[in-house]
Amino acid sequence: MTDEEIRKLEKDVKKNKRLASEQAMELHDLIEDRLPDAYGELLGIANATYVACKNWDEANKKLLAAQAELA
């Protein structure tokens, strides 16, 4: 794997981590500020947070595997 490909994977990991963090903040805000009134939003936001975190995890695993290949 080339350095450019590794940088692309690193960028993807950072992007997915940012998206997961943003989604986690939305979940946190719901829990802290709007529950129990907004309980109807809980499943949608929780699922979106799960998907965002899973996307980050998959991107991170790809990066770690590529880095291990180079070592």
mmCIF file of the N, C-alpha and C atoms, coordinates in Angstrom:
data_MODEL
# 
_entry.id   MODEL 
# 
loop_
_atom_site.group_PDB 
_atom_site.id 
_atom_site.type_symbol 
_atom_site.label_atom_id 
_atom_site.label_alt_id 
_atom_site.label_comp_id 
_atom_site.label_asym_id 
_atom_site.label_entity_id 
_atom_site.label_seq_id 
_atom_site.pdbx_PDB_ins_code 
_atom_site.Cartn_x 
_atom_site.Cartn_y 
_atom_site.Cartn_z 
_atom_site.occupancy 
_atom_site.B_iso_or_equiv 
_atom_site.pdbx_formal_charge 
_atom_site.auth_seq_id 
_atom_site.auth_comp_id 
_atom_site.auth_asym_id 
_atom_site.auth_atom_id 
_atom_site.pdbx_PDB_model_num 
ATOM 1   N N  . MET A 1 1  ? 0.850   -1.172 0.000  1.00 0.00 ? 1  MET A N  1 
ATOM 2   C CA . MET A 1 1  ? 0.000   0.000  0.000  1.00 0.00 ? 1  MET A CA 1 
ATOM 3   C C  . MET A 1 1  ? 0.898   1.239  0.000  1.00 0.00 ? 1  MET A C  1 
ATOM 4   N N  . THR A 1 2  ? 0.535   2.216  -0.783 1.00 0.00 ? 2  THR A N  1 
ATOM 5   C CA . THR A 1 2  ? 1.357   3.424  -0.909 1.00 0.00 ? 2  THR A CA 1 
ATOM 6   C C  . THR A 1 2  ? 1.069   4.394  0.234  1.00 0.00 ? 2  THR A C  1 
ATOM 7   N N  . ASP A 1 3  ? 1.983   5.352  0.386  1.00 0.00 ? 3  ASP A N  1 
ATOM 8   C CA . ASP A 1 3  ? 1.789   6.393  1.395  1.00 0.00 ? 3  ASP A CA 1 
ATOM 9   C C  . ASP A 1 3  ? 0.521   7.191  1.117  1.00 0.00 ? 3  ASP A C  1 
ATOM 10  N N  . GLU A 1 4  ? 0.244   7.418  -0.143 1.00 0.00 ? 4  GLU A N  1 
ATOM 11  C CA . GLU A 1 4  ? -0.957  8.165  -0.513 1.00 0.00 ? 4  GLU A CA 1 
ATOM 12  C C  . GLU A 1 4  ? -2.230  7.407  -0.099 1.00 0.00 ? 4  GLU A C  1 
ATOM 13  N N  . GLU A 1 5  ? -2.224  6.098  -0.284 1.00 0.00 ? 5  GLU A N  1 
ATOM 14  C CA . GLU A 1 5  ? -3.375  5.289  0.107  1.00 0.00 ? 5  GLU A CA 1 
ATOM 15  C C  . GLU A 1 5  ? -3.551  5.289  1.634  1.00 0.00 ? 5  GLU A C  1 
ATOM 16  N N  . ILE A 1 6  ? -2.431  5.239  2.352  1.00 0.00 ? 6  ILE A N  1 
ATOM 17  C CA . ILE A 1 6  ? -2.482  5.302  3.820  1.00 0.00 ? 6  ILE A CA 1 
ATOM 18  C C  . ILE A 1 6  ? -3.055  6.646  4.257  1.00 0.00 ? 6  ILE A C  1 
ATOM 19  N N  . ARG A 1 7  ? -2.602  7.733  3.638  1.00 0.00 ? 7  ARG A N  1 
ATOM 20  C CA . ARG A 1 7  ? -3.121  9.064  3.977  1.00 0.00 ? 7  ARG A CA 1 
ATOM 21  C C  . ARG A 1 7  ? -4.624  9.152  3.709  1.00 0.00 ? 7  ARG A C  1 
ATOM 22  N N  . LYS A 1 8  ? -5.069  8.530  2.629  1.00 0.00 ? 8  LYS A N  1 
ATOM 23  C CA . LYS A 1 8  ? -6.496  8.522  2.317  1.00 0.00 ? 8  LYS A CA 1 
ATOM 24  C C  . LYS A 1 8  ? -7.274  7.778  3.397  1.00 0.00 ? 8  LYS A C  1 
ATOM 25  N N  . LEU A 1 9  ? -6.745  6.646  3.834  1.00 0.00 ? 9  LEU A N  1 
ATOM 26  C CA . LEU A 1 9  ? -7.397  5.892  4.913  1.00 0.00 ? 9  LEU A CA 1 
ATOM 27  C C  . LEU A 1 9  ? -7.414  6.704  6.212  1.00 0.00 ? 9  LEU A C  1 
ATOM 28  N N  . GLU A 1 10 ? -6.307  7.392  6.513  1.00 0.00 ? 10 GLU A N  1 
ATOM 29  C CA . GLU A 1 10 ? -6.245  8.236  7.713  1.00 0.00 ? 10 GLU A CA 1 
ATOM 30  C C  . GLU A 1 10 ? -7.294  9.339  7.639  1.00 0.00 ? 10 GLU A C  1 
ATOM 31  N N  . LYS A 1 11 ? -7.434  9.945  6.475  1.00 0.00 ? 11 LYS A N  1 
ATOM 32  C CA . LYS A 1 11 ? -8.422  10.997 6.281  1.00 0.00 ? 11 LYS A CA 1 
ATOM 33  C C  . LYS A 1 11 ? -9.836  10.444 6.481  1.00 0.00 ? 11 LYS A C  1 
ATOM 34  N N  . ASP A 1 12 ? -10.073 9.250  5.970  1.00 0.00 ? 12 ASP A N  1 
ATOM 35  C CA . ASP A 1 12 ? -11.377 8.610  6.112  1.00 0.00 ? 12 ASP A CA 1 
ATOM 36  C C  . ASP A 1 12 ? -11.687 8.316  7.582  1.00 0.00 ? 12 ASP A C  1 
ATOM 37  N N  . VAL A 1 13 ? -10.681 7.866  8.316  1.00 0.00 ? 13 VAL A N  1 
ATOM 38  C CA . VAL A 1 13 ? -10.859 7.592  9.746  1.00 0.00 ? 13 VAL A CA 1 
ATOM 39  C C  . VAL A 1 13 ? -11.210 8.886  10.478 1.00 0.00 ? 13 VAL A C  1 
ATOM 40  N N  . LYS A 1 14 ? -10.473 9.954  10.199 1.00 0.00 ? 14 LYS A N  1 
ATOM 41  C CA . LYS A 1 14 ? -10.739 11.240 10.857 1.00 0.00 ? 14 LYS A CA 1 
ATOM 42  C C  . LYS A 1 14 ? -12.141 11.747 10.539 1.00 0.00 ? 14 LYS A C  1 
ATOM 43  N N  . LYS A 1 15 ? -12.543 11.624 9.278  1.00 0.00 ? 15 LYS A N  1 
ATOM 44  C CA . LYS A 1 15 ? -13.879 12.071 8.871  1.00 0.00 ? 15 LYS A CA 1 
ATOM 45  C C  . LYS A 1 15 ? -14.951 11.277 9.603  1.00 0.00 ? 15 LYS A C  1 
ATOM 46  N N  . ASN A 1 16 ? -14.794 9.954  9.635  1.00 0.00 ? 16 ASN A N  1 
ATOM 47  C CA . ASN A 1 16 ? -15.776 9.109  10.306 1.00 0.00 ? 16 ASN A CA 1 
ATOM 48  C C  . ASN A 1 16 ? -15.794 9.339  11.810 1.00 0.00 ? 16 ASN A C  1 
ATOM 49  N N  . LYS A 1 17 ? -14.644 9.630  12.390 1.00 0.00 ? 17 LYS A N  1 
ATOM 50  C CA . LYS A 1 17 ? -14.602 9.925  13.823 1.00 0.00 ? 17 LYS A CA 1 
ATOM 51  C C  . LYS A 1 17 ? -15.330 11.229 14.115 1.00 0.00 ? 17 LYS A C  1 
ATOM 52  N N  . ARG A 1 18 ? -15.144 12.223 13.252 1.00 0.00 ? 18 ARG A N  1 
ATOM 53  C CA . ARG A 1 18 ? -15.844 13.500 13.427 1.00 0.00 ? 18 ARG A CA 1 
ATOM 54  C C  . ARG A 1 18 ? -17.347 13.299 13.334 1.00 0.00 ? 18 ARG A C  1 
ATOM 55  N N  . LEU A 1 19 ? -17.782 12.536 12.331 1.00 0.00 ? 19 LEU A N  1 
ATOM 56  C CA . LEU A 1 19 ? -19.214 12.276 12.169 1.00 0.00 ? 19 LEU A CA 1 
ATOM 57  C C  . LEU A 1 19 ? -19.786 11.511 13.366 1.00 0.00 ? 19 LEU A C  1 
ATOM 58  N N  . ALA A 1 20 ? -19.038 10.548 13.866 1.00 0.00 ? 20 ALA A N  1 
ATOM 59  C CA . ALA A 1 20 ? -19.487 9.789  15.037 1.00 0.00 ? 20 ALA A CA 1 
ATOM 60  C C  . ALA A 1 20 ? -19.570 10.692 16.265 1.00 0.00 ? 20 ALA A C  1 
ATOM 61  N N  . SER A 1 21 ? -18.604 11.579 16.414 1.00 0.00 ? 21 SER A N  1 
ATOM 62  C CA . SER A 1 21 ? -18.615 12.512 17.546 1.00 0.00 ? 21 SER A CA 1 
ATOM 63  C C  . SER A 1 21 ? -19.795 13.465 17.464 1.00 0.00 ? 21 SER A C  1 
ATOM 64  N N  . GLU A 1 22 ? -20.071 13.956 16.266 1.00 0.00 ? 22 GLU A N  1 
ATOM 65  C CA . GLU A 1 22 ? -21.217 14.847 16.088 1.00 0.00 ? 22 GLU A CA 1 
ATOM 66  C C  . GLU A 1 22 ? -22.518 14.132 16.427 1.00 0.00 ? 22 GLU A C  1 
ATOM 67  N N  . GLN A 1 23 ? -22.637 12.900 15.983 1.00 0.00 ? 23 GLN A N  1 
ATOM 68  C CA . GLN A 1 23 ? -23.852 12.130 16.265 1.00 0.00 ? 23 GLN A CA 1 
ATOM 69  C C  . GLN A 1 23 ? -23.962 11.839 17.751 1.00 0.00 ? 23 GLN A C  1 
ATOM 70  N N  . ALA A 1 24 ? -22.838 11.546 18.402 1.00 0.00 ? 24 ALA A N  1 
ATOM 71  C CA . ALA A 1 24 ? -22.839 11.298 19.841 1.00 0.00 ? 24 ALA A CA 1 
ATOM 72  C C  . ALA A 1 24 ? -23.261 12.553 20.604 1.00 0.00 ? 24 ALA A C  1 
ATOM 73  N N  . MET A 1 25 ? -22.838 13.721 20.125 1.00 0.00 ? 25 MET A N  1 
ATOM 74  C CA . MET A 1 25 ? -23.257 14.968 20.765 1.00 0.00 ? 25 MET A CA 1 
ATOM 75  C C  . MET A 1 25 ? -24.765 15.175 20.640 1.00 0.00 ? 25 MET A C  1 
ATOM 76  N N  . GLU A 1 26 ? -25.309 14.815 19.477 1.00 0.00 ? 26 GLU A N  1 
ATOM 77  C CA . GLU A 1 26 ? -26.757 14.936 19.292 1.00 0.00 ? 26 GLU A CA 1 
ATOM 78  C C  . GLU A 1 26 ? -27.500 14.019 20.263 1.00 0.00 ? 26 GLU A C  1 
ATOM 79  N N  . LEU A 1 27 ? -27.001 12.799 20.417 1.00 0.00 ? 27 LEU A N  1 
ATOM 80  C CA . LEU A 1 27 ? -27.599 11.864 21.366 1.00 0.00 ? 27 LEU A CA 1 
ATOM 81  C C  . LEU A 1 27 ? -27.483 12.406 22.789 1.00 0.00 ? 27 LEU A C  1 
ATOM 82  N N  . HIS A 1 28 ? -26.333 12.931 23.127 1.00 0.00 ? 28 HIS A N  1 
ATOM 83  C CA . HIS A 1 28 ? -26.113 13.505 24.454 1.00 0.00 ? 28 HIS A CA 1 
ATOM 84  C C  . HIS A 1 28 ? -27.081 14.658 24.708 1.00 0.00 ? 28 HIS A C  1 
ATOM 85  N N  . ASP A 1 29 ? -27.233 15.542 23.725 1.00 0.00 ? 29 ASP A N  1 
ATOM 86  C CA . ASP A 1 29 ? -28.147 16.669 23.882 1.00 0.00 ? 29 ASP A CA 1 
ATOM 87  C C  . ASP A 1 29 ? -29.583 16.193 24.088 1.00 0.00 ? 29 ASP A C  1 
ATOM 88  N N  . LEU A 1 30 ? -29.971 15.168 23.351 1.00 0.00 ? 30 LEU A N  1 
ATOM 89  C CA . LEU A 1 30 ? -31.312 14.617 23.522 1.00 0.00 ? 30 LEU A CA 1 
ATOM 90  C C  . LEU A 1 30 ? -31.489 14.118 24.951 1.00 0.00 ? 30 LEU A C  1 
ATOM 91  N N  . ILE A 1 31 ? -30.528 13.374 25.432 1.00 0.00 ? 31 ILE A N  1 
ATOM 92  C CA . ILE A 1 31 ? -30.624 12.793 26.768 1.00 0.00 ? 31 ILE A CA 1 
ATOM 93  C C  . ILE A 1 31 ? -30.610 13.868 27.844 1.00 0.00 ? 31 ILE A C  1 
ATOM 94  N N  . GLU A 1 32 ? -29.711 14.823 27.711 1.00 0.00 ? 32 GLU A N  1 
ATOM 95  C CA . GLU A 1 32 ? -29.550 15.846 28.729 1.00 0.00 ? 32 GLU A CA 1 
ATOM 96  C C  . GLU A 1 32 ? -30.660 16.897 28.725 1.00 0.00 ? 32 GLU A C  1 
ATOM 97  N N  . ASP A 1 33 ? -31.124 17.266 27.532 1.00 0.00 ? 33 ASP A N  1 
ATOM 98  C CA . ASP A 1 33 ? -31.983 18.445 27.435 1.00 0.00 ? 33 ASP A CA 1 
ATOM 99  C C  . ASP A 1 33 ? -33.438 18.168 27.075 1.00 0.00 ? 33 ASP A C  1 
ATOM 100 N N  . ARG A 1 34 ? -33.704 17.096 26.340 1.00 0.00 ? 34 ARG A N  1 
ATOM 101 C CA . ARG A 1 34 ? -35.044 16.974 25.777 1.00 0.00 ? 34 ARG A CA 1 
ATOM 102 C C  . ARG A 1 34 ? -35.845 15.776 26.261 1.00 0.00 ? 34 ARG A C  1 
ATOM 103 N N  . LEU A 1 35 ? -35.197 14.825 26.913 1.00 0.00 ? 35 LEU A N  1 
ATOM 104 C CA . LEU A 1 35 ? -35.961 13.698 27.443 1.00 0.00 ? 35 LEU A CA 1 
ATOM 105 C C  . LEU A 1 35 ? -36.641 14.099 28.739 1.00 0.00 ? 35 LEU A C  1 
ATOM 106 N N  . PRO A 1 36 ? -37.755 13.600 29.089 1.00 0.00 ? 36 PRO A N  1 
ATOM 107 C CA . PRO A 1 36 ? -38.506 12.534 28.455 1.00 0.00 ? 36 PRO A CA 1 
ATOM 108 C C  . PRO A 1 36 ? -39.454 13.014 27.341 1.00 0.00 ? 36 PRO A C  1 
ATOM 109 N N  . ASP A 1 37 ? -39.615 14.317 27.188 1.00 0.00 ? 37 ASP A N  1 
ATOM 110 C CA . ASP A 1 37 ? -40.576 14.816 26.194 1.00 0.00 ? 37 ASP A CA 1 
ATOM 111 C C  . ASP A 1 37 ? -40.295 14.323 24.784 1.00 0.00 ? 37 ASP A C  1 
ATOM 112 N N  . ALA A 1 38 ? -39.038 14.226 24.403 1.00 0.00 ? 38 ALA A N  1 
ATOM 113 C CA . ALA A 1 38 ? -38.671 13.880 23.027 1.00 0.00 ? 38 ALA A CA 1 
ATOM 114 C C  . ALA A 1 38 ? -38.305 12.403 22.889 1.00 0.00 ? 38 ALA A C  1 
ATOM 115 N N  . TYR A 1 39 ? -38.907 11.565 23.700 1.00 0.00 ? 39 TYR A N  1 
ATOM 116 C CA . TYR A 1 39 ? -38.558 10.137 23.672 1.00 0.00 ? 39 TYR A CA 1 
ATOM 117 C C  . TYR A 1 39 ? -38.767 9.514  22.296 1.00 0.00 ? 39 TYR A C  1 
ATOM 118 N N  . GLY A 1 40 ? -39.641 10.072 21.501 1.00 0.00 ? 40 GLY A N  1 
ATOM 119 C CA . GLY A 1 40 ? -39.895 9.538  20.164 1.00 0.00 ? 40 GLY A CA 1 
ATOM 120 C C  . GLY A 1 40 ? -38.695 9.649  19.236 1.00 0.00 ? 40 GLY A C  1 
ATOM 121 N N  . GLU A 1 41 ? -37.771 10.533 19.549 1.00 0.00 ? 41 GLU A N  1 
ATOM 122 C CA . GLU A 1 41 ? -36.566 10.709 18.739 1.00 0.00 ? 41 GLU A CA 1 
ATOM 123 C C  . GLU A 1 41 ? -35.446 9.756  19.135 1.00 0.00 ? 41 GLU A C  1 
ATOM 124 N N  . LEU A 1 42 ? -35.584 9.130  20.279 1.00 0.00 ? 42 LEU A N  1 
ATOM 125 C CA . LEU A 1 42 ? -34.488 8.345  20.860 1.00 0.00 ? 42 LEU A CA 1 
ATOM 126 C C  . LEU A 1 42 ? -33.994 7.222  19.959 1.00 0.00 ? 42 LEU A C  1 
ATOM 127 N N  . LEU A 1 43 ? -34.890 6.407  19.440 1.00 0.00 ? 43 LEU A N  1 
ATOM 128 C CA . LEU A 1 43 ? -34.449 5.264  18.622 1.00 0.00 ? 43 LEU A CA 1 
ATOM 129 C C  . LEU A 1 43 ? -33.749 5.711  17.345 1.00 0.00 ? 43 LEU A C  1 
ATOM 130 N N  . GLY A 1 44 ? -34.263 6.725  16.685 1.00 0.00 ? 44 GLY A N  1 
ATOM 131 C CA . GLY A 1 44 ? -33.643 7.206  15.453 1.00 0.00 ? 44 GLY A CA 1 
ATOM 132 C C  . GLY A 1 44 ? -32.251 7.761  15.686 1.00 0.00 ? 44 GLY A C  1 
ATOM 133 N N  . ILE A 1 45 ? -32.120 8.581  16.716 1.00 0.00 ? 45 ILE A N  1 
ATOM 134 C CA . ILE A 1 45 ? -30.818 9.186  17.017 1.00 0.00 ? 45 ILE A CA 1 
ATOM 135 C C  . ILE A 1 45 ? -29.845 8.124  17.519 1.00 0.00 ? 45 ILE A C  1 
ATOM 136 N N  . ALA A 1 46 ? -30.323 7.216  18.348 1.00 0.00 ? 46 ALA A N  1 
ATOM 137 C CA . ALA A 1 46 ? -29.448 6.142  18.846 1.00 0.00 ? 46 ALA A CA 1 
ATOM 138 C C  . ALA A 1 46 ? -28.970 5.270  17.697 1.00 0.00 ? 46 ALA A C  1 
ATOM 139 N N  . ASN A 1 47 ? -29.852 4.936  16.765 1.00 0.00 ? 47 ASN A N  1 
ATOM 140 C CA . ASN A 1 47 ? -29.456 4.118  15.621 1.00 0.00 ? 47 ASN A CA 1 
ATOM 141 C C  . ASN A 1 47 ? -28.453 4.849  14.739 1.00 0.00 ? 47 ASN A C  1 
ATOM 142 N N  . ALA A 1 48 ? -28.690 6.130  14.492 1.00 0.00 ? 48 ALA A N  1 
ATOM 143 C CA . ALA A 1 48 ? -27.759 6.917  13.680 1.00 0.00 ? 48 ALA A CA 1 
ATOM 144 C C  . ALA A 1 48 ? -26.386 7.003  14.356 1.00 0.00 ? 48 ALA A C  1 
ATOM 145 N N  . THR A 1 49 ? -26.379 7.097  15.671 1.00 0.00 ? 49 THR A N  1 
ATOM 146 C CA . THR A 1 49 ? -25.119 7.133  16.419 1.00 0.00 ? 49 THR A CA 1 
ATOM 147 C C  . THR A 1 49 ? -24.396 5.793  16.299 1.00 0.00 ? 49 THR A C  1 
ATOM 148 N N  . TYR A 1 50 ? -25.132 4.703  16.412 1.00 0.00 ? 50 TYR A N  1 
ATOM 149 C CA . TYR A 1 50 ? -24.552 3.367  16.271 1.00 0.00 ? 50 TYR A CA 1 
ATOM 150 C C  . TYR A 1 50 ? -23.925 3.197  14.888 1.00 0.00 ? 50 TYR A C  1 
ATOM 151 N N  . VAL A 1 51 ? -24.648 3.589  13.850 1.00 0.00 ? 51 VAL A N  1 
ATOM 152 C CA . VAL A 1 51 ? -24.145 3.455  12.479 1.00 0.00 ? 51 VAL A CA 1 
ATOM 153 C C  . VAL A 1 51 ? -22.893 4.301  12.282 1.00 0.00 ? 51 VAL A C  1 
ATOM 154 N N  . ALA A 1 52 ? -22.900 5.521  12.796 1.00 0.00 ? 52 ALA A N  1 
ATOM 155 C CA . ALA A 1 52 ? -21.733 6.399  12.653 1.00 0.00 ? 52 ALA A CA 1 
ATOM 156 C C  . ALA A 1 52 ? -20.516 5.800  13.367 1.00 0.00 ? 52 ALA A C  1 
ATOM 157 N N  . CYS A 1 53 ? -20.729 5.260  14.541 1.00 0.00 ? 53 CYS A N  1 
ATOM 158 C CA . CYS A 1 53 ? -19.614 4.641  15.281 1.00 0.00 ? 53 CYS A CA 1 
ATOM 159 C C  . CYS A 1 53 ? -19.122 3.373  14.576 1.00 0.00 ? 53 CYS A C  1 
ATOM 160 N N  . LYS A 1 54 ? -20.039 2.609  14.029 1.00 0.00 ? 54 LYS A N  1 
ATOM 161 C CA . LYS A 1 54 ? -19.651 1.398  13.296 1.00 0.00 ? 54 LYS A CA 1 
ATOM 162 C C  . LYS A 1 54 ? -18.844 1.761  12.051 1.00 0.00 ? 54 LYS A C  1 
ATOM 163 N N  . ASN A 1 55 ? -19.247 2.809  11.347 1.00 0.00 ? 55 ASN A N  1 
ATOM 164 C CA . ASN A 1 55 ? -18.500 3.264  10.174 1.00 0.00 ? 55 ASN A CA 1 
ATOM 165 C C  . ASN A 1 55 ? -17.084 3.674  10.555 1.00 0.00 ? 55 ASN A C  1 
ATOM 166 N N  . TRP A 1 56 ? -16.955 4.388  11.682 1.00 0.00 ? 56 TRP A N  1 
ATOM 167 C CA . TRP A 1 56 ? -15.616 4.765  12.154 1.00 0.00 ? 56 TRP A CA 1 
ATOM 168 C C  . TRP A 1 56 ? -14.795 3.510  12.468 1.00 0.00 ? 56 TRP A C  1 
ATOM 169 N N  . ASP A 1 57 ? -15.400 2.559  13.163 1.00 0.00 ? 57 ASP A N  1 
ATOM 170 C CA . ASP A 1 57 ? -14.691 1.338  13.543 1.00 0.00 ? 57 ASP A CA 1 
ATOM 171 C C  . ASP A 1 57 ? -14.192 0.586  12.318 1.00 0.00 ? 57 ASP A C  1 
ATOM 172 N N  . GLU A 1 58 ? -15.019 0.474  11.302 1.00 0.00 ? 58 GLU A N  1 
ATOM 173 C CA . GLU A 1 58 ? -14.616 -0.234 10.084 1.00 0.00 ? 58 GLU A CA 1 
ATOM 174 C C  . GLU A 1 58 ? -13.482 0.504  9.368  1.00 0.00 ? 58 GLU A C  1 
ATOM 175 N N  . ALA A 1 59 ? -13.580 1.831  9.288  1.00 0.00 ? 59 ALA A N  1 
ATOM 176 C CA . ALA A 1 59 ? -12.514 2.615  8.656  1.00 0.00 ? 59 ALA A CA 1 
ATOM 177 C C  . ALA A 1 59 ? -11.219 2.485  9.447  1.00 0.00 ? 59 ALA A C  1 
ATOM 178 N N  . ASN A 1 60 ? -11.326 2.511  10.767 1.00 0.00 ? 60 ASN A N  1 
ATOM 179 C CA . ASN A 1 60 ? -10.139 2.401  11.615 1.00 0.00 ? 60 ASN A CA 1 
ATOM 180 C C  . ASN A 1 60 ? -9.482  1.031  11.465 1.00 0.00 ? 60 ASN A C  1 
ATOM 181 N N  . LYS A 1 61 ? -10.291 -0.018 11.377 1.00 0.00 ? 61 LYS A N  1 
ATOM 182 C CA . LYS A 1 61 ? -9.735  -1.361 11.199 1.00 0.00 ? 61 LYS A CA 1 
ATOM 183 C C  . LYS A 1 61 ? -8.993  -1.479 9.864  1.00 0.00 ? 61 LYS A C  1 
ATOM 184 N N  . LYS A 1 62 ? -9.535  -0.863 8.815  1.00 0.00 ? 62 LYS A N  1 
ATOM 185 C CA . LYS A 1 62 ? -8.853  -0.868 7.515  1.00 0.00 ? 62 LYS A CA 1 
ATOM 186 C C  . LYS A 1 62 ? -7.499  -0.170 7.618  1.00 0.00 ? 62 LYS A C  1 
ATOM 187 N N  . LEU A 1 63 ? -7.487  0.974  8.299  1.00 0.00 ? 63 LEU A N  1 
ATOM 188 C CA . LEU A 1 63 ? -6.236  1.713  8.466  1.00 0.00 ? 63 LEU A CA 1 
ATOM 189 C C  . LEU A 1 63 ? -5.225  0.895  9.257  1.00 0.00 ? 63 LEU A C  1 
ATOM 190 N N  . LEU A 1 64 ? -5.645  0.321  10.360 1.00 0.00 ? 64 LEU A N  1 
ATOM 191 C CA . LEU A 1 64 ? -4.724  -0.474 11.187 1.00 0.00 ? 64 LEU A CA 1 
ATOM 192 C C  . LEU A 1 64 ? -4.165  -1.668 10.412 1.00 0.00 ? 64 LEU A C  1 
ATOM 193 N N  . ALA A 1 65 ? -4.995  -2.314 9.614  1.00 0.00 ? 65 ALA A N  1 
ATOM 194 C CA . ALA A 1 65 ? -4.541  -3.447 8.817  1.00 0.00 ? 65 ALA A CA 1 
ATOM 195 C C  . ALA A 1 65 ? -3.519  -2.986 7.774  1.00 0.00 ? 65 ALA A C  1 
ATOM 196 N N  . ALA A 1 66 ? -3.785  -1.853 7.145  1.00 0.00 ? 66 ALA A N  1 
ATOM 197 C CA . ALA A 1 66 ? -2.848  -1.329 6.133  1.00 0.00 ? 66 ALA A CA 1 
ATOM 198 C C  . ALA A 1 66 ? -1.528  -0.941 6.782  1.00 0.00 ? 66 ALA A C  1 
ATOM 199 N N  . GLN A 1 67 ? -1.585  -0.346 7.956  1.00 0.00 ? 67 GLN A N  1 
ATOM 200 C CA . GLN A 1 67 ? -0.360  0.024  8.667  1.00 0.00 ? 67 GLN A CA 1 
ATOM 201 C C  . GLN A 1 67 ? 0.411   -1.200 9.098  1.00 0.00 ? 67 GLN A C  1 
ATOM 202 N N  . ALA A 1 68 ? -0.283  -2.239 9.483  1.00 0.00 ? 68 ALA A N  1 
ATOM 203 C CA . ALA A 1 68 ? 0.385   -3.479 9.893  1.00 0.00 ? 68 ALA A CA 1 
ATOM 204 C C  . ALA A 1 68 ? 1.099   -4.141 8.720  1.00 0.00 ? 68 ALA A C  1 
ATOM 205 N N  . GLU A 1 69 ? 0.515   -4.011 7.523  1.00 0.00 ? 69 GLU A N  1 
ATOM 206 C CA . GLU A 1 69 ? 1.148   -4.547 6.321  1.00 0.00 ? 69 GLU A CA 1 
ATOM 207 C C  . GLU A 1 69 ? 2.503   -3.883 6.057  1.00 0.00 ? 69 GLU A C  1 
ATOM 208 N N  . LEU A 1 70 ? 2.574   -2.596 6.352  1.00 0.00 ? 70 LEU A N  1 
ATOM 209 C CA . LEU A 1 70 ? 3.799   -1.846 6.086  1.00 0.00 ? 70 LEU A CA 1 
ATOM 210 C C  . LEU A 1 70 ? 4.879   -2.132 7.111  1.00 0.00 ? 70 LEU A C  1 
ATOM 211 N N  . ALA A 1 71 ? 4.474   -2.576 8.298  1.00 0.00 ? 71 ALA A N  1 
ATOM 212 C CA . ALA A 1 71 ? 5.442   -2.797 9.379  1.00 0.00 ? 71 ALA A CA 1 
ATOM 213 C C  . ALA A 1 71 ? 6.249   -4.046 9.180  1.00 0.00 ? 71 ALA A C  1 
# 
